[in-house]
Amino acid sequence: MLHTQLHSAGFVLDPEFRLFLQHENEEVMSDFHAVVERTFKEDVQSQVKAIQQHATYRAGHGLFSRPIAEAAAKEMPAFRWWLAFGAHVPELQKIAVRVLSQAAQSRCTVVRPMQNQ
């Protein structure tokens, strides 16, 4: 089975799996941190904020504590959930929307630029 850093980040950020024990899996968390670092390449402060905000998300603080957030996690696409409930953690929201809005594919496809006709 194909496993990438994007898969790990998706697992960490999918609200349906918020209470799973991803933080206990070194590979998953290392991959998630790599995605954070890649998203904010030269901005270490934003990297740190995103990691701190992840703790807020895991603990269910802020908008994440609302019963509607938990119910919506089961009904909404994950990236839309983050748009609705992630405003108070903007760095983490940016990462989550990028990661979770990726189309899932079972095979690799090459996109070629269109030829001028």
C-alpha positions as CSV (number, residue, x, y, z in Angstrom):
1,M,0.0,0.0,0.0
2,L,1.3,3.4,-0.9
3,H,2.0,5.7,2.0
4,T,3.2,9.3,1.8
5,Q,3.7,12.3,4.0
6,L,0.4,13.6,2.6
7,H,-1.4,10.5,3.8
8,S,-0.1,10.9,7.3
9,A,-1.0,14.6,7.4
10,G,-4.5,13.8,6.2
11,F,-4.8,11.2,9.0
12,V,-3.7,13.7,11.6
13,L,-6.0,16.5,10.3
14,D,-9.1,14.6,9.4
15,P,-11.7,15.6,12.0
16,E,-13.3,12.2,12.0
17,F,-10.0,10.9,13.5
18,R,-9.2,13.7,15.9
19,L,-9.4,11.5,18.9
20,F,-7.3,8.7,17.4
21,L,-3.7,8.3,18.8
22,Q,-1.8,9.6,15.9
23,H,0.5,11.6,18.2
24,E,1.9,8.2,19.5
25,N,3.0,7.1,16.0
26,E,6.5,8.5,15.3
27,E,6.3,8.0,11.5
28,V,2.9,9.7,11.2
29,M,3.9,12.7,13.3
30,S,7.3,13.0,11.5
31,D,5.4,13.1,8.2
32,F,2.9,15.6,9.5
33,H,5.8,17.9,10.7
34,A,7.4,17.6,7.3
35,V,4.2,18.8,5.7
36,V,4.1,21.7,8.1
37,E,7.7,22.6,7.3
38,R,7.1,22.4,3.6
39,T,4.0,24.5,3.8
40,F,5.8,27.3,5.6
41,K,9.3,26.8,4.1
42,E,11.2,29.8,5.4
43,D,8.8,30.8,8.2
44,V,9.7,29.0,11.3
45,Q,7.4,31.1,13.4
46,S,4.4,29.9,11.3
47,Q,5.7,26.3,11.6
48,V,5.7,26.6,15.4
49,K,2.3,28.3,15.4
50,A,0.9,25.4,13.3
51,I,2.3,22.8,15.8
52,Q,0.9,24.7,18.8
53,Q,-2.5,25.0,17.0
54,H,-2.4,21.3,16.4
55,A,-2.4,20.9,20.2
56,T,-5.5,23.1,20.4
57,Y,-7.2,21.0,17.8
58,R,-6.3,17.7,19.5
59,A,-7.6,19.0,22.8
60,G,-10.9,20.2,21.2
61,H,-10.6,23.8,22.3
62,G,-12.3,26.9,20.8
63,L,-14.7,26.2,18.0
64,F,-13.6,22.6,18.0
65,S,-15.4,22.1,21.4
66,R,-18.8,22.8,20.0
67,P,-21.1,19.8,19.6
68,I,-21.9,21.0,16.1
69,A,-18.2,20.6,15.2
70,E,-18.2,17.0,16.3
71,A,-21.5,16.2,14.4
72,A,-20.3,18.0,11.3
73,A,-17.1,16.1,11.2
74,K,-19.1,13.0,10.3
75,E,-21.2,14.8,7.7
76,M,-19.0,17.2,5.9
77,P,-16.0,16.7,3.7
78,A,-12.9,17.3,5.9
79,F,-11.6,20.3,4.0
80,R,-15.0,22.0,4.3
81,W,-15.1,21.2,8.0
82,W,-11.8,23.1,8.4
83,L,-13.1,26.1,6.5
84,A,-16.2,26.1,8.8
85,F,-14.4,25.5,12.2
86,G,-10.7,26.3,11.8
87,A,-10.7,30.1,11.7
88,H,-9.1,30.4,15.2
89,V,-6.1,28.3,14.1
90,P,-5.2,30.0,10.7
91,E,-1.9,28.3,10.1
92,L,-3.2,24.9,10.8
93,Q,-6.3,25.6,8.8
94,K,-4.2,26.5,5.8
95,I,-2.4,23.2,6.0
96,A,-5.6,21.2,6.6
97,V,-7.5,22.7,3.7
98,R,-4.5,22.1,1.3
99,V,-4.0,18.5,2.5
100,L,-7.6,17.5,2.8
101,S,-8.8,19.0,-0.5
102,Q,-6.4,16.9,-2.5
103,A,-8.3,14.5,-4.8
104,A,-7.7,10.9,-4.0
105,Q,-6.4,8.8,-6.8
106,S,-5.4,5.2,-7.0
107,R,-2.9,5.7,-9.8
108,C,-0.3,8.2,-10.7
109,T,-1.3,10.6,-13.6
110,V,0.8,13.0,-15.5
111,V,-0.7,16.3,-16.4
112,R,0.8,17.8,-19.5
113,P,0.4,21.4,-20.5
114,M,-2.0,22.0,-23.4
115,Q,-0.5,22.5,-26.8
116,N,-1.2,25.8,-28.6
117,Q,-3.4,25.0,-31.6
